[in-house]
Amino acid sequence: MRKRSFRTGLRRTAVVVSLALPVTLLGLPSTGAAAVEPVKVVPAACAGMTPPQEEDHASIRVDAPEHGAEVAVDEEGKIDLAGVLHKHATMVDVSVGKLVTTDFTFGPPPDGVANWGSSWKTRLRPPELGTNLVCTRAERQPKRHAQVLRSIKVVDNIPPSNVSGLTVGDVTAYSAKASWAAATDNYGLGGYEITVDGGVAHRTNSGTRSYTITGLAPETEHTVSVVAVDLAGNRSPTPATATFRTAKKPPEPVGLKFDPGEGGALATWHPDPAYDVTYRAFLDGALYEEFSLKEYCEDAAGNPADPCTADSIIGFPIEPLEEQTSHTFRVDAIDKDGKKVRDFGGEFITAAVEPAVPEAVVQQVTSEGSQCSSQGGDFYIAPSLRGKVEVPAGARQLFEGCYAAADASCIEDNLPLDEDKKLDCDDDVTDMLKKAAPPGKGPAVGHLDGIASAVEAQFVPGGVQTVAWCAQSACALLLAPPTVAVETAAAAAGTSAVATFVVVTIVGVVIGVALGVIWAILFPTPIAIGGLLEYPIHHDDDLTKFDDWHLDKGRWYNSLKVWQQVITTTKEVTARDTLPFAWDDSEDAKLKRIIDAACTAQRGTQGIAACDDDVVVYVPGGRTYGGEPLKETGTHIVEALGNGSYPQPPGRAKWFYPGRSQGGKAAVAAGYDHKWYDDNPRFQPNVCNGRVAKTCDEFPFWASDQAVDLTGLTASLKVVPKAETLPQAHDLSAFYGKCKVKDTDKFIVLPIKPWVEANGPSFGFRVNPGGTDLCMKPKVLP
């Protein structure tokens, strides 16, 4: 693991950290002790001194600011420091926290000291608002040094500028988008607050200057207001306002209805059996499919209708499509002579995938987190955890969710990180971490290299994870649920902040352990293994107490993360939904072999290889993550990938690791259309020929870079119920959206035969240096 300084880190996009806090930390806020003045780290130059204090001060005098003074930053966000220097002395530096300056201006002395000195002054931007310790140093020959330590309170009384350029666009019958120009501030912006019709204020961070307004009614008037909020909590004097009117409700298409979902839409219409023989469906102006009257004809209950009458319904699935995209659809009805007897069409928009973390939550946490760090806070608790995380005794609340610990000297002295280390110091914050670490093993903190595209969540039992958030050179710890913490870290680059991930090892599945150097610190004796089958852990072990995870200094650790997430999730959902599923030794061994095969495909090597970092995994089920039917489709995926064993022929192993291809463009570019198994002579005959009231499922998925025969192997085909076609499309679209699988990104498909047989739901998770994140969590069935 490479070391990297904080300054270098500022030039890169956000790097990832997590402080894993266990379930034992959850509880009601502490009420046992009164708040005390927080302990601040004394600048290194004045270490060992307690303000106010002077040592050998005959060489220097600090006139401004005085000890205990309240000092306001000026229009440039700076404060002035000034004093007198002995004529035989030299200024060394002035430090405010970890910020040091050697830039001084000298001039004539003030009245009364003309015979022995000269004036000095400097200006600097304090690293944080609130309490700051100022250390001033000079030296005088022979071997005389002067140090003066003062404590001051820095405030910002200047509000940010008014917001300008507020406009409202993309107005529909139900929504609109407000956009505005950047505001300015002398010390730094915390973000913006938006209100609609005087309602509850919504917060965005400083890097986000737009807000989508939803839930509006057609043809109604609305007013949106925006103010800027700085890091001190000051708001711009005059809100920017704009009014707009929503559009009319769009007309319903005649004779045609759409039921759009996340990954496709169901189009329905009534047939005219007297004339309709076949239909030609066009999607976005291109021929999508031609099919007979009977193929998709259903009765009112959704069963195949034979004969197909005017009271029947044609239910035609359109998939796979991308989420939240607009499409045009037209149908030509063709008679027995091949002539078009009528046509009809309309437009629809696919549903948006509900994000794992609402954007409003990310915006609020990043904005308020920046405020907290800049105001001298030591930790910030996300809204969903307030009242659930135990606040250390003596902590003082600066604003809702933001606290200054009575003693944070240890963590302040070690943040921001520039190397891996074991914390041997102690304060209120590290006490919490030591409770989480294995006995005698920590805590250890590690600096992980990474870029914004690699920032993903880690799995942490107890539901609390922390990001070290450094804004304007000051740092605070942001406590949030794992996915919120990671989404927050990913947003750091847009807010002029740096998210530095601290990694802590704790007992059990609380993965949270850095590899490389930090691993050697915690576990100096490696275990040499050749694969998961040799690793001493069992599906019946208590994963919350198993503490021997280190696996040859982490070489196989990512593969084990996959195993533990699958075991944990299937057990939790089994208990929750009362499924007929249980692990046994045989299925546990099969799972480990499948993981080995999948990770080998991911690494692109021969034999057995461990998984790399930043892997996203899709586990198909007998129903979708949302509860829709998927039994035969899930069974097909299992069978295509070896039916619980190694795939046959062996070349299919690459199917464990397909890459996403939006809209199936990889297959289209290779010359295959959506219904290649019906239209392409190369693949005739096949098992899907002649199907009635059913659809043809293919694996690998059409929306991947290994569909059809792009891998040199013809995709596996199977006839499945039409009722599973759109659910599979919705499931994959949700997986791509919730787990942030972008176009061309590769992902692992991990088929678990008994899970599908038990009708377990599909789920998805990510694996990265800190652990795993269940980004597509199975929904609770009604």
C-alpha positions in Angstrom: 0.0 0.0 0.0 1.4 3.3 -1.0 1.8 6.1 1.4 0.4 9.5 0.4 0.5 12.8 2.2 -2.6 14.9 2.9 -1.5 17.5 0.5 -1.1 15.0 -2.3 -4.5 13.6 -1.3 -6.0 17.1 -1.9 -4.9 16.8 -5.5 -6.7 13.5 -6.0 -10.3 12.7 -5.9 -11.8 11.3 -2.6 -10.1 8.4 -1.0 -12.0 6.0 1.1 -12.1 5.2 4.8 -14.3 3.6 7.3 -14.3 3.6 11.1 -16.3 0.5 11.9 -18.3 0.9 15.1 -20.1 -2.2 16.4 -23.6 -2.8 17.6 -22.4 -2.4 21.2 -22.1 1.3 20.6 -25.8 1.7 19.9 -27.9 3.1 22.6 -29.4 6.3 24.0 -27.4 9.5 24.2 -25.3 9.8 27.4 -26.8 12.0 30.1 -24.4 11.1 32.9 -21.9 14.0 32.6 -22.2 17.7 32.0 -20.5 19.2 28.9 -17.0 20.4 29.5 -14.7 22.6 27.4 -13.3 20.3 24.7 -9.6 19.5 24.7 -7.8 20.8 21.6 -4.5 19.5 20.3 -1.7 21.9 21.1 0.4 22.9 18.1 3.5 20.7 18.0 5.8 23.7 18.3 4.2 24.4 21.8 3.7 20.8 22.8 3.6 20.3 26.6 2.3 23.9 27.2 -1.2 24.9 28.5 -2.6 28.2 27.4 -2.0 30.9 28.3 1.7 30.2 28.8 5.0 31.8 27.8 8.5 30.4 27.9 11.6 32.6 27.5 9.3 35.3 26.3 11.7 38.2 26.6 12.4 37.9 22.8 8.8 38.3 21.7 5.5 39.8 22.6 2.1 38.9 21.2 -0.2 41.9 21.2 -3.1 40.7 19.1 -5.2 38.8 19.5 -5.3 38.6 23.3 -5.8 35.3 25.1 -9.4 34.3 25.2 -10.4 37.0 22.6 -13.2 36.5 20.0 -11.7 37.2 16.6 -13.7 37.6 13.5 -12.4 36.6 10.1 -12.3 39.4 7.5 -13.5 39.5 3.9 -10.7 37.2 2.9 -11.5 34.7 5.7 -8.3 35.6 7.5 -7.3 36.9 10.9 -4.5 39.3 11.9 -1.8 38.4 14.4 0.7 41.0 15.6 3.3 41.8 18.2 6.8 43.0 19.0 10.2 41.2 18.3 13.4 41.9 20.1 16.0 43.5 17.9 18.4 40.6 18.4 15.8 37.9 17.8 14.4 36.3 14.7 10.8 35.2 14.1 10.5 31.4 13.6 6.8 30.7 12.8 3.2 31.1 14.0 1.0 28.0 14.0 -2.8 27.8 14.4 -3.5 24.1 14.9 -1.6 22.3 12.1 -1.4 25.4 9.9 2.0 27.0 10.0 3.2 30.3 8.5 6.6 31.9 8.2 5.4 34.9 6.3 5.9 38.1 8.4 5.9 41.8 7.8 8.2 43.9 10.0 7.9 47.6 10.8 8.7 50.3 13.3 8.0 49.4 16.9 5.1 50.8 18.8 5.5 53.6 21.4 7.5 52.6 24.4 9.7 49.9 22.9 11.8 51.9 20.4 15.0 51.0 22.0 14.7 47.2 22.0 12.4 45.9 19.2 10.4 46.1 16.0 6.8 45.3 15.2 5.8 42.1 13.4 2.5 41.0 11.9 1.1 38.2 9.8 -2.3 37.2 8.3 -3.6 33.7 7.9 -6.7 31.7 7.5 -7.5 29.7 10.7 -8.1 26.0 9.9 -11.4 26.0 11.8 -13.9 28.3 13.4 -14.4 28.1 17.2 -11.5 27.5 19.6 -8.0 27.7 18.1 -4.7 27.5 19.8 -2.1 29.9 18.5 1.6 29.1 19.0 4.1 32.0 18.3 7.9 31.2 18.2 11.1 33.3 18.0 14.8 32.6 18.7 17.6 34.7 20.0 21.3 34.0 20.1 22.9 32.5 21.9 20.5 29.5 22.1 17.5 31.3 23.5 14.0 30.5 22.3 10.7 32.1 23.0 7.3 30.4 22.8 3.9 32.0 23.5 0.7 29.9 23.5 -2.7 31.6 23.3 -6.3 30.4 22.9 -8.7 32.4 20.8 -12.2 31.9 19.5 -12.6 32.4 15.8 -16.0 33.5 14.4 -17.3 34.4 11.0 -19.9 37.1 11.0 -20.0 37.8 7.3 -22.9 36.0 5.5 -22.4 34.6 2.0 -23.4 36.5 -1.1 -27.0 36.3 -2.3 -27.7 33.5 -4.8 -28.0 34.7 -8.4 -29.2 33.3 -11.6 -32.1 31.2 -10.2 -34.0 29.6 -13.0 -36.6 26.8 -13.3 -36.6 24.4 -16.2 -37.5 20.9 -17.2 -41.1 21.7 -16.1 -43.5 18.8 -16.4 -47.0 18.2 -15.1 -45.5 16.8 -11.9 -41.9 18.1 -11.5 -39.4 20.9 -12.2 -35.7 21.5 -11.8 -34.3 24.7 -10.1 -30.8 25.8 -11.0 -28.6 28.7 -9.8 -25.2 30.2 -10.0 -22.5 29.8 -7.3 -22.6 32.1 -4.3 -19.3 33.3 -2.7 -18.2 33.5 0.9 -15.2 34.9 2.8 -14.5 31.7 4.7 -16.3 29.0 2.8 -19.7 27.8 1.6 -21.4 24.9 3.4 -24.2 24.6 0.8 -27.6 25.9 -0.2 -31.1 25.7 1.3 -34.1 25.3 -1.0 -37.7 25.8 -0.1 -40.8 25.3 -2.2 -43.9 27.3 -1.4 -42.4 28.1 2.0 -42.2 24.5 3.1 -39.4 22.5 4.7 -35.9 23.6 3.6 -33.9 21.0 1.6 -30.1 21.2 1.8 -27.6 20.6 -1.0 -23.8 20.7 -0.6 -21.6 23.5 -2.0 -20.9 21.6 -5.2 -24.5 21.0 -6.1 -26.4 24.0 -7.6 -29.6 22.3 -8.8 -32.6 20.7 -7.2 -35.4 18.6 -8.7 -38.8 19.4 -7.3 -41.2 16.5 -7.4 -44.7 15.6 -6.2 -46.4 18.6 -7.8 -49.9 18.7 -9.3 -50.6 19.6 -13.0 -51.3 23.2 -13.9 -50.4 24.7 -10.5 -48.4 27.7 -9.5 -45.3 27.4 -7.3 -42.5 29.5 -5.8 -39.0 28.3 -5.1 -36.5 30.1 -2.9 -32.7 29.5 -2.5 -30.3 30.9 0.1 -26.6 30.1 0.5 -25.3 28.9 3.8 -21.7 29.3 4.9 -19.5 27.1 7.1 -20.4 29.2 10.1 -24.1 28.7 9.5 -24.7 32.3 8.2 -27.3 32.6 5.5 -27.3 35.0 2.6 -29.4 38.1 3.4 -32.0 38.0 0.6 -33.3 34.7 -0.8 -33.4 34.2 -4.6 -36.9 33.4 -5.7 -38.6 32.2 -8.9 -42.1 31.2 -9.8 -43.3 28.6 -12.3 -46.4 26.8 -13.4 -46.6 23.0 -14.0 -47.7 21.7 -17.4 -51.0 20.1 -18.3 -51.5 16.4 -17.6 -50.4 14.5 -20.7 -53.3 12.7 -22.6 -53.6 9.0 -22.3 -52.9 7.1 -25.5 -56.0 5.9 -27.3 -56.4 2.1 -27.4 -53.0 1.4 -25.8 -51.8 1.5 -22.1 -48.4 1.2 -20.6 -47.3 -0.2 -17.2 -43.7 1.0 -17.0 -41.2 -0.4 -14.5 -37.5 0.0 -13.7 -36.2 -2.1 -16.6 -39.1 -2.2 -19.1 -42.8 -1.7 -19.7 -45.9 -3.8 -20.3 -47.9 -2.6 -23.3 -51.6 -3.7 -23.4 -54.4 -3.3 -25.9 -57.5 -5.1 -27.1 -57.2 -7.1 -30.4 -59.6 -7.1 -33.3 -59.7 -10.9 -34.2 -61.7 -10.2 -37.3 -58.8 -8.5 -38.9 -55.6 -8.8 -36.7 -53.4 -11.7 -37.7 -50.0 -10.4 -36.7 -48.5 -7.3 -35.1 -45.4 -5.3 -35.8 -44.1 -3.5 -32.8 -41.8 -0.5 -33.2 -39.7 0.9 -30.4 -38.3 4.4 -30.9 -38.9 4.2 -34.6 -37.2 0.8 -35.2 -38.8 -2.6 -35.7 -38.7 -4.3 -32.3 -40.7 -7.5 -32.9 -43.2 -9.1 -35.1 -45.5 -11.7 -33.5 -48.8 -13.5 -34.1 -52.2 -12.6 -32.5 -52.1 -15.6 -30.2 -48.6 -15.3 -28.9 -49.3 -12.7 -26.2 -53.1 -13.0 -26.0 -54.5 -13.3 -22.5 -57.8 -13.3 -20.7 -58.7 -10.8 -17.9 -57.0 -13.0 -15.3 -53.7 -13.0 -17.3 -54.0 -16.6 -18.5 -53.4 -17.6 -22.2 -56.6 -16.9 -24.2 -57.6 -19.5 -26.8 -59.5 -18.4 -28.8 -58.3 -14.8 -28.7 -61.5 -12.6 -28.7 -62.2 -8.9 -28.7 -62.5 -9.1 -24.9 -59.0 -10.5 -24.6 -55.9 -8.4 -23.9 -52.6 -8.4 -25.8 -50.0 -8.0 -23.1 -46.6 -7.3 -24.7 -43.4 -6.9 -22.6 -40.9 -4.4 -23.8 -37.5 -5.1 -22.2 -34.7 -4.6 -21.3 -34.7 -0.9 -21.1 -32.7 1.6 -19.0 -34.3 3.2 -16.0 -36.0 6.6 -16.2 -35.8 6.8 -20.0 -38.5 8.1 -22.5 -39.6 5.9 -25.4 -42.1 5.9 -28.2 -44.0 2.8 -29.1 -46.1 2.0 -32.2 -48.0 -1.1 -33.2 -49.1 -1.9 -36.8 -52.0 -4.5 -37.0 -51.5 -6.8 -40.1 -54.3 -8.8 -41.7 -54.1 -12.2 -43.4 -53.1 -10.5 -46.7 -50.1 -8.8 -45.1 -51.8 -5.3 -45.2 -51.8 -2.9 -42.3 -55.4 -2.5 -41.2 -54.7 0.0 -38.3 -51.9 1.4 -36.2 -51.7 2.9 -32.7 -49.0 4.2 -30.4 -47.9 6.3 -27.5 -45.1 7.3 -25.2 -43.9 6.1 -21.8 -41.1 6.7 -19.4 -39.5 3.8 -17.4 -39.5 4.1 -13.7 -36.5 5.4 -11.8 -34.5 2.9 -9.7 -34.9 4.0 -6.0 -31.3 4.7 -4.9 -29.7 2.9 -2.0 -29.3 6.3 -0.4 -31.6 9.2 -1.3 -29.8 12.1 -2.8 -31.3 14.5 -0.2 -29.6 12.5 2.5 -26.2 12.7 0.8 -26.5 16.4 0.3 -27.5 17.1 3.9 -24.7 15.0 5.4 -22.0 16.4 3.2 -23.2 20.0 3.7 -23.6 19.8 7.4 -20.5 17.6 7.8 -18.5 20.4 6.2 -20.0 22.9 8.6 -19.3 20.6 11.6 -15.6 20.2 10.7 -15.1 23.9 10.0 -16.7 24.8 13.3 -14.3 22.7 15.3 -16.6 19.7 15.7 -15.1 16.3 16.3 -17.9 14.1 15.0 -21.2 14.5 13.2 -24.1 12.0 13.4 -26.3 11.5 10.4 -30.0 12.2 11.0 -31.1 8.5 10.8 -28.7 7.6 13.7 -29.4 10.4 16.1 -30.6 9.0 19.3 -29.2 5.6 18.4 -25.4 6.3 18.7 -24.1 6.8 22.2 -22.6 10.2 22.5 -19.4 10.2 24.7 -19.9 11.8 28.1 -19.0 15.5 28.2 -19.4 16.0 24.5 -20.8 19.5 23.6 -23.3 19.9 20.8 -22.4 22.7 18.4 -25.6 22.2 16.3 -28.0 19.4 15.8 -25.9 16.2 15.0 -22.5 18.0 15.4 -20.4 17.5 18.6 -17.1 18.5 20.1 -15.7 15.7 22.3 -14.4 16.6 25.7 -11.1 15.0 24.6 -10.4 14.3 21.0 -6.6 14.9 21.2 -5.6 11.5 20.0 -7.7 11.3 16.8 -7.0 15.0 16.0 -3.3 14.3 16.3 -3.6 11.4 13.8 -5.9 13.0 11.2 -5.6 13.5 8.4 -3.7 10.2 7.7 -0.6 10.0 5.7 0.5 6.5 6.7 -0.7 3.3 8.2 -0.3 3.0 11.9 -1.6 1.5 15.1 -3.1 4.0 17.6 -1.3 3.9 20.9 -2.8 7.1 22.3 -6.2 7.5 24.0 -9.1 9.9 24.0 -12.9 9.7 24.0 -13.1 8.9 20.3 -10.4 6.2 20.3 -12.0 4.6 23.4 -15.0 3.9 21.2 -12.8 2.3 18.6 -11.0 0.2 21.1 -14.3 -1.3 22.2 -14.7 -2.5 18.6 -11.3 -4.0 18.1 -10.2 -7.6 18.9 -8.5 -7.9 22.3 -5.0 -6.7 22.0 -5.3 -6.1 18.3 -6.1 -2.5 17.8 -7.4 -0.2 16.9 -5.4 0.3 13.8 -6.0 3.1 11.3 -5.0 2.9 7.6 -4.8 5.3 4.7 -6.3 3.6 1.6 -5.6 4.8 -1.9 -8.6 5.1 -4.1 -10.5 7.4 -6.5 -14.1 8.5 -6.6 -15.2 5.8 -9.0 -13.9 3.2 -6.5 -15.7 4.7 -3.5 -18.2 2.2 -2.3 -19.8 1.1 1.0 -18.5 -1.6 3.4 -20.6 -4.1 5.4 -20.6 -3.2 9.0 -22.9 -5.1 11.5 -24.5 -2.6 13.8 -25.2 -0.2 11.0 -22.7 2.5 11.9 -19.7 3.6 9.8 -17.6 6.7 9.9 -15.9 8.8 7.3 -13.1 11.2 8.3 -14.3 14.4 6.6 -11.7 17.1 6.1 -13.1 20.5 4.8 -11.0 23.7 4.8 -8.1 21.8 6.5 -10.2 20.8 9.5 -11.5 17.2 10.1 -14.5 15.7 11.7 -15.8 12.1 11.8 -19.1 11.6 10.1 -21.1 8.7 11.6 -23.7 7.3 9.3 -25.2 4.0 8.1 -22.6 2.2 5.8 -24.2 3.1 2.5 -24.7 6.7 3.5 -21.1 7.0 4.7 -19.8 5.7 1.4 -22.1 7.9 -0.8 -20.9 10.8 1.3 -17.3 10.0 0.7 -18.0 9.8 -3.1 -19.4 13.3 -3.0 -16.4 14.8 -1.4 -14.7 15.9 -4.6 -17.6 18.2 -5.5 -17.6 20.0 -2.1 -13.9 21.0 -1.9 -13.5 18.4 0.9 -11.4 15.2 1.2 -12.9 12.0 2.6 -10.1 10.0 4.2 -10.9 6.5 5.2 -9.8 5.1 8.5 -9.9 1.4 8.7 -10.4 -0.4 12.0 -10.3 -4.2 12.5 -12.9 -5.6 14.9 -14.1 -9.1 15.8 -16.1 -11.1 13.3 -17.6 -10.1 10.1 -17.1 -6.4 10.7 -14.6 -6.7 7.9 -13.3 -3.1 8.1 -9.6 -4.2 7.8 -7.0 -2.7 5.5 -4.6 -5.1 3.8 -0.8 -4.8 3.3 1.1 -2.9 5.9 -1.7 -2.5 8.3 -2.4 -6.2 8.2 1.2 -6.9 9.2 0.7 -4.6 12.2 -2.3 -6.4 13.4 -1.6 -10.0 12.4 2.2 -10.5 12.1 1.9 -14.3 11.6 0.4 -15.2 8.2 -1.6 -18.3 7.4 -0.6 -19.8 4.1 -3.6 -21.2 2.2 -4.4 -22.2 -1.3 -8.1 -21.3 -1.6 -11.3 -21.0 0.4 -11.8 -24.7 0.7 -8.7 -24.8 3.0 -9.8 -21.9 5.1 -10.9 -22.8 8.6 -14.4 -21.3 8.7 -17.8 -23.0 8.6 -21.3 -21.8 7.8 -22.4 -22.6 11.3 -19.6 -20.5 12.9 -20.8 -17.4 14.7 -19.5 -14.9 12.2 -19.9 -12.1 14.7 -17.3 -13.7 17.0 -14.9 -15.4 14.5 -11.7 -13.4 14.7 -9.2 -15.3 12.5 -9.9 -13.7 9.1 -6.4 -12.7 8.0 -5.8 -15.2 5.2 -2.2 -15.0 4.2 -2.0 -11.2 4.8 -5.3 -10.7 3.0 -4.5 -12.4 -0.3 -7.9 -14.3 -0.2 -9.7 -11.8 1.9 -11.9 -10.4 -0.8 -13.1 -13.9 -1.7 -14.0 -14.5 1.9 -15.9 -11.3 2.0 -18.1 -12.6 -0.8 -18.7 -15.9 1.1 -19.6 -14.1 4.4 -22.0 -11.7 2.7 -23.8 -14.5 1.0 -24.0 -16.6 4.1 -25.1 -13.7 6.3 -27.7 -12.4 3.8 -29.3 -15.7 3.1 -29.5 -16.6 6.8 -31.1 -13.2 7.6 -33.6 -13.3 4.8 -34.4 -17.0 5.5 -35.3 -16.1 9.1 -37.2 -13.0 8.1 -39.3 -14.6 5.3 -39.5 -18.2 6.8 -38.0 -19.8 3.7 -37.4 -23.6 3.3 -33.6 -23.0 3.1 -30.6 -24.0 5.2 -26.9 -24.4 4.6 -25.3 -27.8 5.0 -21.7 -28.9 4.6 -22.2 -29.9 1.0 -23.8 -26.7 -0.1 -21.2 -24.6 1.8 -18.4 -26.4 -0.1 -20.2 -25.8 -3.4 -20.6 -22.2 -2.6 -16.9 -21.9 -1.9 -16.0 -23.7 -5.2 -18.4 -21.4 -7.1 -16.8 -18.3 -5.5 -13.4 -19.6 -6.4 -14.5 -20.1 -10.0 -16.2 -16.7 -10.2 -13.1 -14.9 -8.7 -10.8 -16.8 -11.1 -13.0 -15.5 -14.0 -12.9 -12.0 -12.5 -9.1 -12.1 -12.3 -8.8 -13.6 -15.8 -6.4 -16.3 -14.7 -6.1 -20.1 -14.8 -6.6 -22.5 -11.8 -7.8 -20.8 -8.7 -7.4 -17.1 -7.9 -8.8 -14.8 -5.3 -11.1 -11.9 -6.1 -9.8 -8.4 -6.6 -11.0 -5.3 -4.9 -14.1 -3.3 -6.1 -16.1 -6.3 -7.3 -19.9 -6.1 -7.5 -21.9 -9.3 -7.2 -25.4 -10.3 -8.4 -27.0 -13.3 -6.7 -30.1 -14.4 -8.7 -33.1 -15.8 -6.8 -36.4 -17.6 -7.2 -38.0 -14.1 -7.0 -36.7 -10.6 -7.6 -35.4 -8.4 -4.8 -38.8 -6.8 -4.9 -40.7 -10.1 -4.7 -41.8 -10.6 -8.3 -41.6 -14.2 -9.7 -38.3 -15.4 -11.1 -38.2 -19.1 -10.3 -37.7 -20.6 -13.8 -35.4 -17.7 -14.9 -33.3 -18.1 -11.8 -33.2 -21.9 -12.3 -32.0 -21.3 -15.9 -29.1 -19.1 -14.7 -28.1 -21.8 -12.2 -28.2 -24.5 -14.9 -26.3 -22.4 -17.4 -23.5 -21.9 -14.8 -23.0 -25.6 -13.8 -26.1 -26.4 -11.8 -24.3 -25.9 -8.5 -20.9 -27.2 -9.7 -18.3 -26.1 -12.2 -19.8 -25.0 -15.6 -19.7 -27.3 -18.6 -18.3 -26.8 -21.0 -15.4 -25.2 -19.1 -15.4 -22.2 -21.4 -18.7 -21.1 -19.7 -16.7 -20.1 -16.7 -16.3 -16.6 -18.2 -20.0 -16.2 -17.9 -19.5 -15.7 -14.2 -18.1 -12.3 -15.0 -20.1 -10.5 -17.7 -19.9 -6.8 -18.4 -22.9 -4.5 -18.5 -24.0 -3.3 -22.0 -26.7 -0.6 -21.9 -29.5 -1.5 -24.3 -27.6 -4.5 -25.5 -25.4 -2.3 -27.7 -22.6 -4.8 -27.6 -24.8 -7.5 -29.3 -26.3 -5.0 -31.7 -22.8 -3.8 -32.7 -21.9 -7.5 -33.4 -24.9 -7.8 -35.7 -27.5 -9.4 -33.5 -31.0 -8.1 -32.9 -33.1 -8.4 -29.8 -34.8 -11.6 -31.0 -31.7 -13.2 -32.5 -32.8 -16.7 -31.4 -35.9 -16.3 -33.6 -34.4 -14.4 -36.6 -30.8 -15.5 -37.1 -30.5 -18.7 -39.2 -27.2 -19.5 -37.4 -29.2 -20.5 -34.3 -32.0 -22.5 -35.8 -33.5 -24.6 -34.6 -33.4 -23.9 -30.9 -35.5 -24.7 -27.8 -37.4 -21.5 -28.0 -38.9 -22.1 -31.4 -42.7 -22.5 -31.4 -43.3 -21.2 -27.9 -46.8 -20.0 -27.1 -47.7 -17.6 -24.3 -44.2 -17.9 -23.0 -40.9 -16.0 -23.6 -37.4 -17.1 -24.3 -34.8 -16.3 -21.7 -31.1 -16.2 -22.5 -28.0 -16.3 -20.4 -25.7 -14.4 -20.4 -28.1 -11.5 -20.3 -28.9 -9.5 -23.4 -27.7 -6.4 -21.6 -24.2 -7.7 -21.2 -21.1 -7.9 -23.3 -21.2 -11.8 -23.4 -24.7 -12.2 -24.8 -25.5 -14.3 -27.9 -22.1 -15.8 -28.9 -19.8 -12.9 -28.2 -17.7 -15.1 -26.0 -17.4 -17.8 -28.7 -20.1 -19.8 -26.9 -23.8 -19.7 -27.9 -25.8 -18.2 -25.1 -28.0 -20.7 -23.1 -31.7 -20.5 -24.0 -34.8 -21.6 -22.1 -38.5 -21.1 -22.4 -39.8 -19.4 -19.3 -43.2 -18.0 -18.3 -44.0 -14.6 -19.8 -44.7 -13.4 -16.2 -41.0 -13.6 -15.5 -39.8 -11.5 -18.4 -40.3 -8.0 -17.1 -39.4 -9.0 -13.5 -36.0 -10.1 -14.6 -35.6 -6.8 -16.5 -36.7 -4.8 -13.4 -34.3 -6.9 -11.2 -31.3 -6.3 -13.4 -32.1 -2.6 -13.8 -32.4 -2.2 -10.0 -29.1 -4.1 -9.5 -27.3 -1.8 -12.0 -28.8 1.3 -10.4 -28.6 0.5 -6.7 -25.1 -1.0 -6.9 -23.8 1.6 -9.4 -22.8 -0.8 -12.2 -22.1 1.6 -15.1 -22.0 0.8 -18.8 -19.1 -1.5 -19.6 -18.5 -2.3 -15.9 -18.1 -6.0 -15.2 -19.9 -7.8 -12.4 -20.0 -11.3 -10.9 -23.1 -13.5 -11.3 -23.1 -15.9 -8.4 -25.8 -18.7 -8.8 -26.8 -20.6 -5.7 -29.0 -23.5 -6.6 -30.7 -24.2 -3.2 -31.4 -20.5 -2.8 -33.4 -20.4 -6.1 -35.1 -23.6 -5.2 -36.2 -22.2 -1.9 -37.7 -19.1 -3.7 -35.2 -16.8 -2.0 -35.0 -13.3 -3.4 -32.1 -12.0 -5.5 -29.7 -9.5 -4.0 -26.6 -7.6 -4.9 -23.5 -6.3 -3.0 -20.2 -4.7 -3.6 -16.7 -5.8 -2.4 -13.9 -3.4 -1.8 -10.9 -2.9 0.5 -13.0 -2.2 3.5 -15.6 -4.9 3.3 -18.9 -5.4 1.5 -22.1 -3.4 1.1 -25.6 -4.9 0.5 -26.5 -2.3 -2.1 -29.6 -4.3 -3.4 -31.3 -5.5 -0.3 -34.3 -7.8 -0.6 -37.5 -6.0 0.2 -39.8 -7.2 3.0 -42.8 -8.8 1.4 -46.3 -7.5 2.4 
